[in-house]
Amino acid sequence: MPLFKKRTVGKPGEWYYCLEHKKVEEGPDCPGKDRFGPYDSRAEAEHAMETARERNLEWENDPKWHDAPRTGTDDD
């Protein structure tokens, strides 16, 4: 008996973007490792890759995630 059962039917209104098939799916058709979501609408899921790119750029440019450049020299 498996410890975790694969949920074959999604909740109404759950939309996912499948990274393997490159398509929007209603419900969790593909494994979690291959999808983004859930999204509230089909339109949000259709823009999943664009949203991910925008978030990645924000994180890459966030000064809290980068060490401050060293200025001067320390001769301790």
N, C-alpha and C positions, 0 to 999 in steps of 0.2 A: 504494500500500500504506500503510495507516494506521500511524502510529507507535505508537499505543496501541490495543489492541483492547478492546472492551467485554466484560467478563466476564459471560456470560449465566447461568451456573450458579454459585450460591453454594456455599460449603463447608457440609457438614452441620452443623447447629446454629447457623448465622449468622442472626440475626434483625435486621430493620431496621424503623424507623418512617418511612413515607413522609409527608413534609410536604405534598405536593401532593394526594395521595389520602386523607390522614388515616386510614391503615390500616397494620396490621402486615403485613410481607412476609417470607417466608423467602428469603434470597438477595438479591443486588443487582438487583432488577427495575427500579428507577428510577435516574436519574442521581444521582451523589454529592451534587450541590448541593441535591437535594430530599429527602435522607434523613438520619436520625440512626442511628448504629449502627456496627459490629455489636454486638449484645447476645448474651449467652450463652443467653438463654431468651426464649420468646414473652412471658412475663409481664413481663420487664424492658422489652422493646420496647413493650408496651402502656402502660407508665407513663413513656415517654420524655418527653412534654411536662411531666408533673409533676416529673420529675427535673430537667429543664432549668430550670423555674421556681424550684425549690429552690436550685439552684446559682447562678442569677442573683441571688437574694436574698442568698446567702452572699457572693458577690463584691461586690455593691453595699454591703454592710455591713462589708466587710473593711477595717480601717484601713490596711493596707499598700497599698491601691489608691487612697487618697485623701490629698491633702496635709493636713497638720495645720493646723488653723485658727491664724491669726496672733493672738497676744495682745500687747496693748500697742501702742505706736507706736515706730517707729524714726526718730530724728531725726538720721541720719548726714549 
